[in-house]
Amino acid sequence: MTAIPGDQDVPALILICDHCGRAHNGQSEAATKWQSLWEEAVSAGWHGLDRPVGPHFCFRCAD
Ligand SMILES: [Zn+2]
């Protein structure tokens, strides 16, 4: 699923798993940028294309 903006007041992105819908919220201010959010997600076990349009799969669905 496409990475979507979070609350309008917060310039953060939320990554959502295409398979189960699990959301990955950025843990730091760096996650306000896609590349930083994705790198953070990858380190947490996420897999997928290195682009906001995805697809992306969470650490549970990546196996
Ligand atoms: Zn998943």
N, CA, C, O and the ligand as a Tripos MOL2 file, in Angstrom:
@<TRIPOS>MOLECULE
protein
  253   251    64     0     0
PROTEIN
NO_CHARGES

@<TRIPOS>ATOM
      1 N           0.8510   -1.1950    0.0000 N.3       1 MET1
      2 CA          0.0000    0.0000    0.0000 C.3       1 MET1
      3 C           0.8840    1.2420    0.0000 C.2       1 MET1
      4 O           2.0260    1.2240    0.4590 O.2       1 MET1
      5 N           0.3400    2.2700   -0.5070 N.am      2 THR2
      6 CA          1.0970    3.5190   -0.5570 C.3       2 THR2
      7 C           1.3580    4.0610    0.8400 C.2       2 THR2
      8 O           0.4840    4.0190    1.7060 O.2       2 THR2
      9 N           2.5440    4.5600    1.0470 N.am      3 ALA3
     10 CA          2.8460    5.2440    2.2980 C.3       3 ALA3
     11 C           2.0160    6.5180    2.3180 C.2       3 ALA3
     12 O           1.9930    7.2770    1.3490 O.2       3 ALA3
     13 N           1.3580    6.7340    3.3980 N.am      4 ILE4
     14 CA          0.4560    7.8760    3.4740 C.3       4 ILE4
     15 C           0.8860    8.8500    4.5540 C.2       4 ILE4
     16 O           1.5390    8.4600    5.5210 O.2       4 ILE4
     17 N           0.5250   10.1060    4.3970 N.am      5 PRO5
     18 CA          0.8330   11.0690    5.4480 C.3       5 PRO5
     19 C           0.0390   10.7450    6.7040 C.2       5 PRO5
     20 O          -1.0720   10.2220    6.6230 O.2       5 PRO5
     21 N           0.6030   11.0520    7.8520 N.am      6 GLY6
     22 CA         -0.1120   10.8380    9.0980 C.3       6 GLY6
     23 C          -1.0460   11.9990    9.3540 C.2       6 GLY6
     24 O          -1.5970   12.5810    8.4190 O.2       6 GLY6
     25 N          -1.2230   12.3320   10.6020 N.am      7 ASP7
     26 CA         -2.0460   13.4920   10.9400 C.3       7 ASP7
     27 C          -1.5240   14.7190   10.2180 C.2       7 ASP7
     28 O          -0.3160   14.8930   10.0520 O.2       7 ASP7
     29 N          -2.4140   15.5350    9.8070 N.am      8 GLN8
     30 CA         -1.9970   16.6980    9.0330 C.3       8 GLN8
     31 C          -1.1000   17.6230    9.8330 C.2       8 GLN8
     32 O          -0.2750   18.3420    9.2680 O.2       8 GLN8
     33 N          -1.2590   17.6050   11.1250 N.am      9 ASP9
     34 CA         -0.4430   18.4770   11.9560 C.3       9 ASP9
     35 C           0.9710   17.9400   12.1310 C.2       9 ASP9
     36 O           1.8780   18.6710   12.5290 O.2       9 ASP9
     37 N           1.1470   16.6800   11.8340 N.am     10 VAL10
     38 CA          2.4510   16.0580   12.0050 C.3      10 VAL10
     39 C           2.9800   15.6230   10.6470 C.2      10 VAL10
     40 O           2.3680   14.7780    9.9940 O.2      10 VAL10
     41 N           4.0770   16.1670   10.2160 N.am     11 PRO11
     42 CA          4.6180   15.8400    8.8970 C.3      11 PRO11
     43 C           5.3390   14.5050    8.8970 C.2      11 PRO11
     44 O           6.5190   14.4200    8.5580 O.2      11 PRO11
     45 N           4.6190   13.4720    9.2790 N.am     12 ALA12
     46 CA          5.2290   12.1550    9.3420 C.3      12 ALA12
     47 C           4.5340   11.2090    8.3720 C.2      12 ALA12
     48 O           3.3680   11.3970    8.0240 O.2      12 ALA12
     49 N           5.2550   10.2090    7.9510 N.am     13 LEU13
     50 CA          4.6970    9.2080    7.0650 C.3      13 LEU13
     51 C           4.4030    7.9430    7.8520 C.2      13 LEU13
     52 O           5.0670    7.6460    8.8450 O.2      13 LEU13
     53 N           3.4040    7.2040    7.3980 N.am     14 ILE14
     54 CA          3.0840    5.9200    7.9990 C.3      14 ILE14
     55 C           3.1800    4.8590    6.9070 C.2      14 ILE14
     56 O           2.6040    5.0050    5.8290 O.2      14 ILE14
     57 N           3.9080    3.8010    7.2010 N.am     15 LEU15
     58 CA          4.0670    2.7130    6.2470 C.3      15 LEU15
     59 C           3.0730    1.6130    6.6040 C.2      15 LEU15
     60 O           2.9890    1.1950    7.7590 O.2      15 LEU15
     61 N           2.3180    1.1440    5.6050 N.am     16 ILE16
     62 CA          1.2990    0.1430    5.8730 C.3      16 ILE16
     63 C           1.5780   -1.1180    5.0640 C.2      16 ILE16
     64 O           1.8510   -1.0530    3.8650 O.2      16 ILE16
     65 N           1.5050   -2.2570    5.7300 N.am     17 CYS17
     66 CA          1.7480   -3.5460    5.0850 C.3      17 CYS17
     67 C           0.6380   -3.8610    4.0920 C.2      17 CYS17
     68 O          -0.5440   -3.7190    4.4030 O.2      17 CYS17
     69 N           1.0310   -4.2940    2.8810 N.am     18 ASP18
     70 CA          0.0440   -4.6440    1.8640 C.3      18 ASP18
     71 C          -0.7020   -5.9220    2.2130 C.2      18 ASP18
     72 O          -1.8080   -6.1490    1.7220 O.2      18 ASP18
     73 N          -0.1180   -6.7430    3.0410 N.am     19 HIS19
     74 CA         -0.7180   -8.0460    3.3270 C.3      19 HIS19
     75 C          -1.6640   -7.9970    4.5250 C.2      19 HIS19
     76 O          -2.8060   -8.4460    4.4280 O.2      19 HIS19
     77 N          -1.2070   -7.4640    5.6350 N.am     20 CYS20
     78 CA         -2.0210   -7.5300    6.8500 C.3      20 CYS20
     79 C          -2.5010   -6.1680    7.3370 C.2      20 CYS20
     80 O          -3.3350   -6.0820    8.2380 O.2      20 CYS20
     81 N          -1.9720   -5.1070    6.7400 N.am     21 GLY21
     82 CA         -2.4290   -3.7850    7.1420 C.3      21 GLY21
     83 C          -1.7110   -3.2170    8.3360 C.2      21 GLY21
     84 O          -2.0530   -2.1330    8.8090 O.2      21 GLY21
     85 N          -0.7110   -3.9370    8.8390 N.am     22 ARG22
     86 CA          0.0530   -3.4440    9.9700 C.3      22 ARG22
     87 C           0.7080   -2.1110    9.5940 C.2      22 ARG22
     88 O           1.2000   -1.9460    8.4770 O.2      22 ARG22
     89 N           0.7080   -1.2020   10.4990 N.am     23 ALA23
     90 CA          1.3060    0.0980   10.2300 C.3      23 ALA23
     91 C           2.6410    0.2290   10.9390 C.2      23 ALA23
     92 O           2.8220   -0.2330   12.0660 O.2      23 ALA23
     93 N           3.5610    0.8640   10.2540 N.am     24 HIS24
     94 CA          4.8600    1.1640   10.8520 C.3      24 HIS24
     95 C           4.9750    2.6620   10.9710 C.2      24 HIS24
     96 O           5.0160    3.3800    9.9720 O.2      24 HIS24
     97 N           5.0280    3.1220   12.1950 N.am     25 ASN25
     98 CA          5.1880    4.5470   12.4250 C.3      25 ASN25
     99 C           6.6620    4.8490   12.6520 C.2      25 ASN25
    100 O           7.3770    4.0970   13.3130 O.2      25 ASN25
    101 N           7.0840    5.9420   12.0980 N.am     26 GLY26
    102 CA          8.4710    6.3410   12.2980 C.3      26 GLY26
    103 C           8.7430    6.5980   13.7630 C.2      26 GLY26
    104 O           7.9030    7.1390   14.4820 O.2      26 GLY26
    105 N           9.9070    6.2100   14.1890 N.am     27 GLN27
    106 CA         10.2690    6.3640   15.5950 C.3      27 GLN27
    107 C          11.0470    7.6320   15.8510 C.2      27 GLN27
    108 O          11.3750    7.9480   16.9950 O.2      27 GLN27
    109 N          11.3400    8.3500   14.8070 N.am     28 SER28
    110 CA         12.1670    9.5340   14.9900 C.3      28 SER28
    111 C          11.7370   10.6120   14.0080 C.2      28 SER28
    112 O          10.9370   10.3750   13.1020 O.2      28 SER28
    113 N          12.2810   11.7820   14.2080 N.am     29 GLU29
    114 CA         11.9630   12.8740   13.3060 C.3      29 GLU29
    115 C          12.4310   12.5770   11.8890 C.2      29 GLU29
    116 O          11.8860   13.0940   10.9140 O.2      29 GLU29
    117 N          13.4420   11.7410   11.7980 N.am     30 ALA30
    118 CA         13.9740   11.3940   10.4810 C.3      30 ALA30
    119 C          12.9180   10.7170    9.6250 C.2      30 ALA30
    120 O          12.9970   10.7300    8.3970 O.2      30 ALA30
    121 N          11.9260   10.1240   10.2830 N.am     31 ALA31
    122 CA         10.8930    9.3880    9.5570 C.3      31 ALA31
    123 C           9.9320   10.3100    8.8230 C.2      31 ALA31
    124 O           8.9900    9.8400    8.1860 O.2      31 ALA31
    125 N          10.1540   11.5840    8.9040 N.am     32 THR32
    126 CA          9.3110   12.4870    8.1400 C.3      32 THR32
    127 C           9.6770   12.4390    6.6620 C.2      32 THR32
    128 O           8.9700   12.9780    5.8100 O.2      32 THR32
    129 N          10.7870   11.7870    6.3830 N.am     33 LYS33
    130 CA         11.1840   11.6210    4.9860 C.3      33 LYS33
    131 C          11.0840   10.1510    4.6240 C.2      33 LYS33
    132 O          11.4450    9.2710    5.4060 O.2      33 LYS33
    133 N          10.5860    9.9070    3.4250 N.am     34 TRP34
    134 CA         10.3490    8.5310    3.0040 C.3      34 TRP34
    135 C          11.5870    7.6540    3.1500 C.2      34 TRP34
    136 O          11.5260    6.5770    3.7440 O.2      34 TRP34
    137 N          12.7020    8.1140    2.6100 N.am     35 GLN35
    138 CA         13.8980    7.2680    2.6080 C.3      35 GLN35
    139 C          14.3060    6.8870    4.0230 C.2      35 GLN35
    140 O          14.7180    5.7540    4.2740 O.2      35 GLN35
    141 N          14.1910    7.8250    4.9360 N.am     36 SER36
    142 CA         14.5580    7.5520    6.3180 C.3      36 SER36
    143 C          13.5800    6.5840    6.9530 C.2      36 SER36
    144 O          13.9720    5.6760    7.6860 O.2      36 SER36
    145 N          12.2930    6.7870    6.6630 N.am     37 LEU37
    146 CA         11.2710    5.8920    7.2080 C.3      37 LEU37
    147 C          11.4840    4.4790    6.6910 C.2      37 LEU37
    148 O          11.3920    3.5090    7.4430 O.2      37 LEU37
    149 N          11.7700    4.3750    5.4010 N.am     38 TRP38
    150 CA         11.9370    3.0490    4.7990 C.3      38 TRP38
    151 C          13.1650    2.3420    5.3700 C.2      38 TRP38
    152 O          13.1050    1.1530    5.6850 O.2      38 TRP38
    153 N          14.2480    3.0480    5.5020 N.am     39 GLU39
    154 CA         15.4490    2.4430    6.0710 C.3      39 GLU39
    155 C          15.1870    1.9600    7.4910 C.2      39 GLU39
    156 O          15.6720    0.9080    7.9080 O.2      39 GLU39
    157 N          14.4140    2.7470    8.2180 N.am     40 GLU40
    158 CA         14.0540    2.3580    9.5770 C.3      40 GLU40
    159 C          13.1870    1.1060    9.5550 C.2      40 GLU40
    160 O          13.3660    0.1990   10.3690 O.2      40 GLU40
    161 N          12.2440    1.0660    8.6130 N.am     41 ALA41
    162 CA         11.3580   -0.0820    8.5100 C.3      41 ALA41
    163 C          12.1340   -1.3380    8.1150 C.2      41 ALA41
    164 O          11.8890   -2.4190    8.6490 O.2      41 ALA41
    165 N          13.0690   -1.1880    7.1810 N.am     42 VAL42
    166 CA         13.8790   -2.3250    6.7500 C.3      42 VAL42
    167 C          14.6710   -2.8870    7.9210 C.2      42 VAL42
    168 O          14.7830   -4.1030    8.0750 O.2      42 VAL42
    169 N          15.2080   -2.0210    8.7280 N.am     43 SER43
    170 CA         15.9790   -2.4740    9.8810 C.3      43 SER43
    171 C          15.0790   -3.1790   10.8850 C.2      43 SER43
    172 O          15.5500   -3.9450   11.7270 O.2      43 SER43
    173 N          13.7690   -2.9120   10.7870 N.am     44 ALA44
    174 CA         12.7990   -3.5610   11.6660 C.3      44 ALA44
    175 C          12.2500   -4.8380   11.0300 C.2      44 ALA44
    176 O          11.3890   -5.5040   11.6040 O.2      44 ALA44
    177 N          12.7570   -5.1760    9.8340 N.am     45 GLY45
    178 CA         12.3680   -6.4360    9.2210 C.3      45 GLY45
    179 C          11.4030   -6.3220    8.0590 C.2      45 GLY45
    180 O          10.9620   -7.3400    7.5250 O.2      45 GLY45
    181 N          11.0700   -5.1240    7.6630 N.am     46 TRP46
    182 CA         10.1470   -4.9550    6.5380 C.3      46 TRP46
    183 C          10.8620   -5.2190    5.2230 C.2      46 TRP46
    184 O          12.0740   -5.0480    5.0960 O.2      46 TRP46
    185 N          10.0450   -5.6530    4.2240 N.am     47 HIS47
    186 CA         10.5770   -5.9130    2.8990 C.3      47 HIS47
    187 C           9.6890   -5.2300    1.8690 C.2      47 HIS47
    188 O           8.5330   -4.9090    2.1430 O.2      47 HIS47
    189 N          10.2390   -5.0170    0.6940 N.am     48 GLY48
    190 CA          9.4490   -4.4460   -0.3750 C.3      48 GLY48
    191 C          10.2840   -3.5460   -1.2500 C.2      48 GLY48
    192 O          11.5100   -3.5010   -1.1490 O.2      48 GLY48
    193 N           9.5900   -2.8310   -2.1120 N.am     49 LEU49
    194 CA         10.2910   -1.9390   -3.0030 C.3      49 LEU49
    195 C          10.6710   -0.6590   -2.2670 C.2      49 LEU49
    196 O           9.9590   -0.1820   -1.3830 O.2      49 LEU49
    197 N          11.7890   -0.1370   -2.6580 N.am     50 ASP50
    198 CA         12.3200    1.0670   -2.0250 C.3      50 ASP50
    199 C          11.6580    2.3150   -2.6090 C.2      50 ASP50
    200 O          12.3230    3.2660   -3.0200 O.2      50 ASP50
    201 N          10.3430    2.2770   -2.6300 N.am     51 ARG51
    202 CA          9.5970    3.4230   -3.1490 C.3      51 ARG51
    203 C           8.3060    3.5720   -2.3540 C.2      51 ARG51
    204 O           7.7500    2.5750   -1.8910 O.2      51 ARG51
    205 N           7.8250    4.7880   -2.1900 N.am     52 PRO52
    206 CA          6.5990    5.0050   -1.4040 C.3      52 PRO52
    207 C           5.3930    4.2470   -1.9420 C.2      52 PRO52
    208 O           4.4850    3.9130   -1.1800 O.2      52 PRO52
    209 N           5.3680    3.9700   -3.2420 N.am     53 VAL53
    210 CA          4.1930    3.3090   -3.8190 C.3      53 VAL53
    211 C           4.1520    1.8170   -3.5150 C.2      53 VAL53
    212 O           3.1390    1.1600   -3.7560 O.2      53 VAL53
    213 N           5.2460    1.2820   -2.9890 N.am     54 GLY54
    214 CA          5.2560   -0.1060   -2.5800 C.3      54 GLY54
    215 C           5.3740   -1.0770   -3.7340 C.2      54 GLY54
    216 O           5.7940   -0.6700   -4.8170 O.2      54 GLY54
    217 N           5.0190   -2.3590   -3.5540 N.am     55 PRO55
    218 CA          4.3960   -2.8690   -2.3240 C.3      55 PRO55
    219 C           5.3770   -3.0370   -1.1700 C.2      55 PRO55
    220 O           6.5890   -3.1420   -1.3560 O.2      55 PRO55
    221 N           4.7970   -3.0570    0.0340 N.am     56 HIS56
    222 CA          5.5930   -3.2240    1.2360 C.3      56 HIS56
    223 C           4.9730   -4.3120    2.1070 C.2      56 HIS56
    224 O           3.7540   -4.4550    2.1930 O.2      56 HIS56
    225 N           5.8510   -5.0660    2.7430 N.am     57 PHE57
    226 CA          5.3800   -6.1180    3.6280 C.3      57 PHE57
    227 C           6.0920   -6.0270    4.9640 C.2      57 PHE57
    228 O           7.2980   -5.7860    5.0280 O.2      57 PHE57
    229 N           5.3370   -6.2230    6.0210 N.am     58 CYS58
    230 CA          5.9150   -6.0690    7.3590 C.3      58 CYS58
    231 C           6.7740   -7.2640    7.7390 C.2      58 CYS58
    232 O           6.8880   -8.2300    6.9830 O.2      58 CYS58
    233 N           7.3630   -7.1880    8.8970 N.am     59 PHE59
    234 CA          8.2700   -8.2340    9.3510 C.3      59 PHE59
    235 C           7.5770   -9.5730    9.5040 C.2      59 PHE59
    236 O           8.2250  -10.6170    9.4280 O.2      59 PHE59
    237 N           6.2500   -9.5570    9.7220 N.am     60 ARG60
    238 CA          5.5390  -10.8270    9.8670 C.3      60 ARG60
    239 C           5.1840  -11.4380    8.5160 C.2      60 ARG60
    240 O           5.1540  -12.6590    8.3680 O.2      60 ARG60
    241 N           4.9240  -10.6030    7.5550 N.am     61 CYS61
    242 CA          4.4790  -11.0830    6.2580 C.3      61 CYS61
    243 C           5.6380  -11.2940    5.2850 C.2      61 CYS61
    244 O           5.4340  -11.8170    4.1890 O.2      61 CYS61
    245 N           6.8230  -10.9030    5.6620 N.am     62 ALA62
    246 CA          7.9560  -10.9690    4.7520 C.3      62 ALA62
    247 C           8.4880  -12.3820    4.5870 C.2      62 ALA62
    248 O           9.1440  -12.6730    3.5870 O.2      62 ALA62
    249 N           8.2260  -13.2610    5.5320 N.am     63 ASP63
    250 CA          8.7550  -14.6270    5.4580 C.3      63 ASP63
    251 C           8.1380  -15.4140    4.3230 C.2      63 ASP63
    252 O           8.4760  -16.5810    4.1250 O.2      63 ASP63
    253 ZN          2.0370   -7.6490    7.2900 Zn       64 ZN64
@<TRIPOS>BOND
     1     1     2 1
     2     2     3 1
     3     3     4 2
     4     3     5 am
     5     5     6 1
     6     6     7 1
     7     7     8 2
     8     7     9 am
     9     9    10 1
    10    10    11 1
    11    11    12 2
    12    11    13 am
    13    13    14 1
    14    14    15 1
    15    15    16 2
    16    15    17 am
    17    17    18 1
    18    18    19 1
    19    19    20 2
    20    19    21 am
    21    21    22 1
    22    22    23 1
    23    23    24 2
    24    23    25 am
    25    25    26 1
    26    26    27 1
    27    27    28 2
    28    27    29 am
    29    29    30 1
    30    30    31 1
    31    31    32 2
    32    31    33 am
    33    33    34 1
    34    34    35 1
    35    35    36 2
    36    35    37 am
    37    37    38 1
    38    38    39 1
    39    39    40 2
    40    39    41 am
    41    41    42 1
    42    42    43 1
    43    43    44 2
    44    43    45 am
    45    45    46 1
    46    46    47 1
    47    47    48 2
    48    47    49 am
    49    49    50 1
    50    50    51 1
    51    51    52 2
    52    51    53 am
    53    53    54 1
    54    54    55 1
    55    55    56 2
    56    55    57 am
    57    57    58 1
    58    58    59 1
    59    59    60 2
    60    59    61 am
    61    61    62 1
    62    62    63 1
    63    63    64 2
    64    63    65 am
    65    65    66 1
    66    66    67 1
    67    67    68 2
    68    67    69 am
    69    69    70 1
    70    70    71 1
    71    71    72 2
    72    71    73 am
    73    73    74 1
    74    74    75 1
    75    75    76 2
    76    75    77 am
    77    77    78 1
    78    78    79 1
    79    79    80 2
    80    79    81 am
    81    81    82 1
    82    82    83 1
    83    83    84 2
    84    83    85 am
    85    85    86 1
    86    86    87 1
    87    87    88 2
    88    87    89 am
    89    89    90 1
    90    90    91 1
    91    91    92 2
    92    91    93 am
    93    93    94 1
    94    94    95 1
    95    95    96 2
    96    95    97 am
    97    97    98 1
    98    98    99 1
    99    99   100 2
   100    99   101 am
   101   101   102 1
   102   102   103 1
   103   103   104 2
   104   103   105 am
   105   105   106 1
   106   106   107 1
   107   107   108 2
   108   107   109 am
   109   109   110 1
   110   110   111 1
   111   111   112 2
   112   111   113 am
   113   113   114 1
   114   114   115 1
   115   115   116 2
   116   115   117 am
   117   117   118 1
   118   118   119 1
   119   119   120 2
   120   119   121 am
   121   121   122 1
   122   122   123 1
   123   123   124 2
   124   123   125 am
   125   125   126 1
   126   126   127 1
   127   127   128 2
   128   127   129 am
   129   129   130 1
   130   130   131 1
   131   131   132 2
   132   131   133 am
   133   133   134 1
   134   134   135 1
   135   135   136 2
   136   135   137 am
   137   137   138 1
   138   138   139 1
   139   139   140 2
   140   139   141 am
   141   141   142 1
   142   142   143 1
   143   143   144 2
   144   143   145 am
   145   145   146 1
   146   146   147 1
   147   147   148 2
   148   147   149 am
   149   149   150 1
   150   150   151 1
   151   151   152 2
   152   151   153 am
   153   153   154 1
   154   154   155 1
   155   155   156 2
   156   155   157 am
   157   157   158 1
   158   158   159 1
   159   159   160 2
   160   159   161 am
   161   161   162 1
   162   162   163 1
   163   163   164 2
   164   163   165 am
   165   165   166 1
   166   166   167 1
   167   167   168 2
   168   167   169 am
   169   169   170 1
   170   170   171 1
   171   171   172 2
   172   171   173 am
   173   173   174 1
   174   174   175 1
   175   175   176 2
   176   175   177 am
   177   177   178 1
   178   178   179 1
   179   179   180 2
   180   179   181 am
   181   181   182 1
   182   182   183 1
   183   183   184 2
   184   183   185 am
   185   185   186 1
   186   186   187 1
   187   187   188 2
   188   187   189 am
   189   189   190 1
   190   190   191 1
   191   191   192 2
   192   191   193 am
   193   193   194 1
   194   194   195 1
   195   195   196 2
   196   195   197 am
   197   197   198 1
   198   198   199 1
   199   199   200 2
   200   199   201 am
   201   201   202 1
   202   202   203 1
   203   203   204 2
   204   203   205 am
   205   205   206 1
   206   206   207 1
   207   207   208 2
   208   207   209 am
   209   209   210 1
   210   210   211 1
   211   211   212 2
   212   211   213 am
   213   213   214 1
   214   214   215 1
   215   215   216 2
   216   215   217 am
   217   217   218 1
   218   218   219 1
   219   219   220 2
   220   219   221 am
   221   221   222 1
   222   222   223 1
   223   223   224 2
   224   223   225 am
   225   225   226 1
   226   226   227 1
   227   227   228 2
   228   227   229 am
   229   229   230 1
   230   230   231 1
   231   231   232 2
   232   231   233 am
   233   233   234 1
   234   234   235 1
   235   235   236 2
   236   235   237 am
   237   237   238 1
   238   238   239 1
   239   239   240 2
   240   239   241 am
   241   241   242 1
   242   242   243 1
   243   243   244 2
   244   243   245 am
   245   245   246 1
   246   246   247 1
   247   247   248 2
   248   247   249 am
   249   249   250 1
   250   250   251 1
   251   251   252 2
@<TRIPOS>SUBSTRUCTURE
     1 MET1         2 RESIDUE 1 A MET
     2 THR2         6 RESIDUE 1 A THR
     3 ALA3        10 RESIDUE 1 A ALA
     4 ILE4        14 RESIDUE 1 A ILE
     5 PRO5        18 RESIDUE 1 A PRO
     6 GLY6        22 RESIDUE 1 A GLY
     7 ASP7        26 RESIDUE 1 A ASP
     8 GLN8        30 RESIDUE 1 A GLN
     9 ASP9        34 RESIDUE 1 A ASP
    10 VAL10       38 RESIDUE 1 A VAL
    11 PRO11       42 RESIDUE 1 A PRO
    12 ALA12       46 RESIDUE 1 A ALA
    13 LEU13       50 RESIDUE 1 A LEU
    14 ILE14       54 RESIDUE 1 A ILE
    15 LEU15       58 RESIDUE 1 A LEU
    16 ILE16       62 RESIDUE 1 A ILE
    17 CYS17       66 RESIDUE 1 A CYS
    18 ASP18       70 RESIDUE 1 A ASP
    19 HIS19       74 RESIDUE 1 A HIS
    20 CYS20       78 RESIDUE 1 A CYS
    21 GLY21       82 RESIDUE 1 A GLY
    22 ARG22       86 RESIDUE 1 A ARG
    23 ALA23       90 RESIDUE 1 A ALA
    24 HIS24       94 RESIDUE 1 A HIS
    25 ASN25       98 RESIDUE 1 A ASN
    26 GLY26      102 RESIDUE 1 A GLY
    27 GLN27      106 RESIDUE 1 A GLN
    28 SER28      110 RESIDUE 1 A SER
    29 GLU29      114 RESIDUE 1 A GLU
    30 ALA30      118 RESIDUE 1 A ALA
    31 ALA31      122 RESIDUE 1 A ALA
    32 THR32      126 RESIDUE 1 A THR
    33 LYS33      130 RESIDUE 1 A LYS
    34 TRP34      134 RESIDUE 1 A TRP
    35 GLN35      138 RESIDUE 1 A GLN
    36 SER36      142 RESIDUE 1 A SER
    37 LEU37      146 RESIDUE 1 A LEU
    38 TRP38      150 RESIDUE 1 A TRP
    39 GLU39      154 RESIDUE 1 A GLU
    40 GLU40      158 RESIDUE 1 A GLU
    41 ALA41      162 RESIDUE 1 A ALA
    42 VAL42      166 RESIDUE 1 A VAL
    43 SER43      170 RESIDUE 1 A SER
    44 ALA44      174 RESIDUE 1 A ALA
    45 GLY45      178 RESIDUE 1 A GLY
    46 TRP46      182 RESIDUE 1 A TRP
    47 HIS47      186 RESIDUE 1 A HIS
    48 GLY48      190 RESIDUE 1 A GLY
    49 LEU49      194 RESIDUE 1 A LEU
    50 ASP50      198 RESIDUE 1 A ASP
    51 ARG51      202 RESIDUE 1 A ARG
    52 PRO52      206 RESIDUE 1 A PRO
    53 VAL53      210 RESIDUE 1 A VAL
    54 GLY54      214 RESIDUE 1 A GLY
    55 PRO55      218 RESIDUE 1 A PRO
    56 HIS56      222 RESIDUE 1 A HIS
    57 PHE57      226 RESIDUE 1 A PHE
    58 CYS58      230 RESIDUE 1 A CYS
    59 PHE59      234 RESIDUE 1 A PHE
    60 ARG60      238 RESIDUE 1 A ARG
    61 CYS61      242 RESIDUE 1 A CYS
    62 ALA62      246 RESIDUE 1 A ALA
    63 ASP63      250 RESIDUE 1 A ASP
    64 ZN64       253 GROUP 0 **** ****
